[in-house]
């Protein structure tokens, strides 16, 4: 029997079918409902209504603020942890890393419920600090997503660059600022993307710890629950465009920063 050979174009067919069925088709449905009214007529009323409503704009700004604070908090906690684990000589640092990753194996709802009980015991009344509790919950949930890419980037860092900086007279702080930090930017950017984007739409934490009506994901769900697919689709489409622009900007910044860092080190 002869061997069956497949061309590269044939191997791409399953991926093409998947993209059409589960990415392109749902996106076209969202676009259709976003730019039509209840009678199926084309309209920009949903788009105008989004930017003219204080409720939707306020929710968007609040969601953005939650995402920014959560991302910054995760970055400030994750970078020292990832740096220590990657650059140290601990024999069991993989075990320590596993400790940070293990909570991801537990059901999300159980983890947030346990965190809520802990915060309730500590504070006495959870409603006194809704914003702080939300940030704590978001940070607890997304911290591993910030640690892992930074840790991987730092682990692959070429030690000869650090040795060369030391031989040229640079101290530990200067070596970190001029060599380690610029080369770890790709990991930082990956962590920011992995934390910032879901933080804008993850309303489960806010729903369980406070009130989910103040975040974009819950607002979209509220419109769809009320069978208002048109406004819900428009909000989802606008949020998708914001995420697309943010991802495009961060990827371009990461490429430019990595290039300038390599060029700077060559000149130095």
C-alpha positions as CSV (number, residue, x, y, z in Angstrom):
1,X,0.0,0.0,0.0
2,X,1.3,3.4,-0.9
3,X,1.8,6.1,1.8
4,X,-0.8,8.8,2.0
5,X,0.8,12.2,1.6
6,X,-0.8,15.5,2.5
7,X,0.1,18.9,1.2
8,X,0.5,21.8,3.5
9,X,-2.6,23.5,2.2
10,X,-4.6,20.3,3.1
11,X,-3.3,20.3,6.6
12,X,-4.6,23.8,7.1
13,X,-8.2,22.8,6.3
14,X,-9.2,21.8,9.8
15,X,-7.8,25.1,11.2
16,X,-9.6,27.0,8.6
17,X,-12.9,25.3,9.3
18,X,-12.4,26.0,13.0
19,X,-11.7,29.7,12.5
20,X,-14.7,30.1,10.2
21,X,-17.1,28.3,12.5
22,X,-16.0,29.5,15.9
23,X,-14.3,32.9,15.2
24,X,-15.5,34.5,12.0
25,X,-19.2,33.3,12.1
26,X,-19.8,34.5,15.7
27,X,-18.1,37.8,14.9
28,X,-20.3,38.4,11.9
29,X,-23.4,37.7,14.0
30,X,-22.2,40.3,16.6
31,X,-21.5,42.8,13.9
32,X,-25.0,42.2,12.4
33,X,-26.8,42.8,15.6
34,X,-24.6,45.7,16.6
35,X,-25.6,47.7,13.5
36,X,-29.2,46.8,13.2
37,X,-32.4,47.6,15.2
38,X,-35.2,45.4,16.4
39,X,-36.7,45.4,12.9
40,X,-33.5,44.3,11.2
41,X,-32.7,47.7,9.6
42,X,-29.2,49.1,9.4
43,X,-28.6,51.9,12.0
44,X,-25.9,53.7,14.0
45,X,-28.2,54.3,16.9
46,X,-26.5,51.6,19.0
47,X,-23.1,53.1,18.5
48,X,-24.3,56.7,19.2
49,X,-26.2,55.4,22.3
50,X,-23.1,53.9,23.7
51,X,-21.0,57.1,23.6
52,X,-23.9,59.3,24.6
53,X,-24.9,57.3,27.7
54,X,-23.3,58.2,31.0
55,X,-24.0,54.7,32.3
56,X,-22.0,52.9,29.6
57,X,-19.1,55.5,29.5
58,X,-18.9,55.4,33.3
59,X,-18.8,51.6,33.3
60,X,-16.1,51.6,30.6
61,X,-14.0,54.0,32.7
62,X,-14.5,52.0,35.9
63,X,-13.6,48.8,34.1
64,X,-10.5,50.4,32.7
65,X,-9.5,51.7,36.1
66,X,-10.0,48.2,37.6
67,X,-7.8,46.7,34.9
68,X,-5.0,49.3,35.2
69,X,-4.8,49.0,39.0
70,X,-5.0,45.2,38.9
71,X,-2.3,45.0,36.2
72,X,0.1,47.4,38.1
73,X,-0.4,45.5,41.3
74,X,0.3,42.2,39.7
75,X,3.4,43.6,38.0
76,X,4.8,45.0,41.2
77,X,4.3,41.7,43.0
78,X,5.2,39.4,40.1
79,X,8.5,40.9,38.9
80,X,10.4,40.5,42.2
81,X,9.0,37.0,42.6
82,X,10.0,36.0,39.1
83,X,13.4,37.7,39.4
84,X,14.3,35.9,42.6
85,X,13.1,32.5,41.3
86,X,14.9,32.9,37.9
87,X,18.2,34.4,39.1
88,X,18.6,32.5,42.4
89,X,20.3,29.2,43.0
90,X,17.5,27.5,45.0
91,X,17.5,23.8,44.5
92,X,13.8,23.5,44.6
93,X,12.7,26.8,43.0
94,X,10.5,24.9,40.6
95,X,8.5,23.8,43.7
96,X,8.2,27.4,44.8
97,X,6.9,28.3,41.4
98,X,4.5,25.5,41.5
99,X,3.1,26.9,44.8
100,X,2.1,30.1,42.9
101,X,0.6,28.1,40.0
102,X,-1.3,25.5,42.1
103,X,-4.3,27.8,43.0
104,X,-5.1,27.8,39.2
105,X,-5.9,24.1,39.5
106,X,-8.7,24.7,41.9
107,X,-12.1,25.8,40.8
108,X,-12.3,29.5,40.3
109,X,-15.6,29.9,42.2
110,X,-14.2,28.0,45.2
111,X,-11.1,30.2,45.3
112,X,-13.0,33.4,45.2
113,X,-15.5,32.2,47.8
114,X,-12.7,31.2,50.1
115,X,-11.1,34.6,49.6
116,X,-14.4,36.4,50.3
117,X,-14.7,34.6,53.6
118,X,-11.2,35.5,54.6
119,X,-11.8,39.2,53.7
120,X,-15.0,39.1,55.6
121,X,-13.3,37.8,58.7
122,X,-10.5,40.3,58.4
123,X,-12.6,43.4,57.7
124,X,-15.8,42.5,59.6
125,X,-18.0,43.9,56.8
126,X,-17.0,43.3,53.2
127,X,-19.1,46.3,51.8
128,X,-16.8,48.8,53.5
129,X,-14.0,48.3,51.0
130,X,-15.6,47.2,47.6
131,X,-12.9,48.6,45.3
132,X,-10.0,47.3,47.5
133,X,-11.6,43.9,47.7
134,X,-12.1,43.8,44.0
135,X,-8.4,44.5,43.4
136,X,-7.4,41.9,45.9
137,X,-9.6,39.3,44.2
138,X,-8.4,40.2,40.7
139,X,-4.8,40.2,41.8
140,X,-5.2,36.8,43.5
141,X,-6.8,35.4,40.4
142,X,-4.4,36.8,37.7
143,X,-1.0,37.0,39.5
144,X,0.2,33.6,38.1
145,X,-0.4,34.9,34.6
146,X,2.0,37.8,35.3
147,X,4.6,35.6,37.0
148,X,5.0,32.9,34.4
149,X,5.9,35.0,31.3
150,X,8.3,37.2,33.3
151,X,9.9,34.1,34.9
152,X,10.3,32.4,31.5
153,X,12.0,35.5,30.0
154,X,14.4,36.0,32.9
155,X,15.2,32.3,32.9
156,X,16.3,32.5,29.3
157,X,18.5,35.6,29.9
158,X,22.0,35.1,28.7
159,X,24.3,35.2,31.7
160,X,27.3,36.3,29.6
161,X,25.6,39.7,29.1
162,X,25.4,40.1,32.9
163,X,29.1,39.0,33.2
164,X,30.1,41.5,30.5
165,X,28.3,44.3,32.3
166,X,30.1,43.4,35.5
167,X,33.5,43.2,33.8
168,X,32.9,46.7,32.4
169,X,32.4,48.1,35.9
170,X,28.6,48.2,36.2
171,X,27.3,47.5,39.7
172,X,24.3,45.3,40.5
173,X,21.7,48.1,40.2
174,X,23.1,49.5,37.0
175,X,23.3,46.0,35.4
176,X,19.7,45.4,36.3
177,X,18.5,48.8,34.8
178,X,20.7,48.6,31.7
179,X,20.6,44.9,30.9
180,X,18.1,42.8,32.9
181,X,15.1,45.1,32.8
182,X,15.2,45.9,29.1
183,X,15.7,42.3,28.1
184,X,12.7,41.3,30.3
185,X,10.4,43.7,28.5
186,X,8.8,41.0,26.3
187,X,7.9,39.0,29.4
188,X,6.5,42.1,31.0
189,X,4.4,42.9,27.9
190,X,3.1,39.4,27.7
191,X,2.1,39.5,31.4
192,X,0.4,42.9,31.0
193,X,-1.7,41.6,28.1
194,X,-2.6,38.4,29.9
195,X,-3.8,40.4,33.0
196,X,-5.2,43.6,31.6
197,X,-7.5,42.2,29.0
198,X,-9.4,39.7,31.1
199,X,-9.5,42.2,34.0
200,X,-11.7,44.5,32.0
201,X,-14.3,41.8,31.4
202,X,-14.0,39.4,34.3
203,X,-17.2,40.3,36.2
204,X,-17.3,37.1,38.3
205,X,-14.8,38.5,40.9
206,X,-16.7,41.8,41.1
207,X,-20.0,40.0,41.3
208,X,-19.0,37.7,44.2
209,X,-17.1,40.4,46.1
210,X,-19.2,43.5,45.4
211,X,-21.5,44.3,42.5
212,X,-20.9,43.3,39.0
213,X,-23.0,46.0,37.4
214,X,-20.1,48.3,37.3
215,X,-17.9,46.3,34.8
216,X,-18.2,45.8,31.1
217,X,-18.7,42.1,31.1
218,X,-21.7,42.3,33.4
219,X,-23.2,45.2,31.3
220,X,-23.0,43.0,28.2
221,X,-24.6,40.1,30.0
222,X,-27.3,42.3,31.4
223,X,-28.3,43.5,27.8
224,X,-28.3,39.9,26.5
225,X,-30.3,38.7,29.5
226,X,-32.9,41.3,28.7
227,X,-32.9,40.1,25.1
228,X,-31.4,43.3,23.9
229,X,-28.9,41.7,21.5
230,X,-28.4,44.9,19.6
231,X,-26.9,47.1,22.4
232,X,-25.2,44.1,23.9
233,X,-23.5,43.3,20.6
234,X,-22.4,46.9,20.1
235,X,-20.8,47.0,23.5
236,X,-19.1,43.7,22.9
237,X,-17.8,45.0,19.5
238,X,-16.5,48.2,21.0
239,X,-14.8,46.3,23.7
240,X,-13.3,43.9,21.1
241,X,-11.9,46.9,19.2
242,X,-10.4,48.4,22.4
243,X,-8.7,45.0,23.2
244,X,-7.5,44.8,19.6
245,X,-5.9,48.3,19.6
246,X,-4.3,47.6,23.1
247,X,-2.9,44.3,21.9
248,X,-1.5,45.9,18.7
249,X,0.1,48.7,20.6
250,X,1.7,46.5,23.2
251,X,3.1,44.1,20.6
252,X,4.6,46.9,18.6
253,X,6.0,48.6,21.7
254,X,7.6,45.3,22.7
255,X,9.2,44.8,19.3
256,X,10.5,48.4,19.2
257,X,11.8,48.3,22.8
258,X,13.5,44.9,22.3
259,X,15.2,46.3,19.2
260,X,16.3,49.5,20.8
261,X,17.6,47.6,23.9
262,X,19.8,45.4,21.7
263,X,21.0,48.4,19.8
264,X,21.8,50.3,23.0
265,X,23.8,47.4,24.4
266,X,25.8,47.0,21.2
267,X,26.6,50.8,21.3
268,X,27.6,50.6,25.0
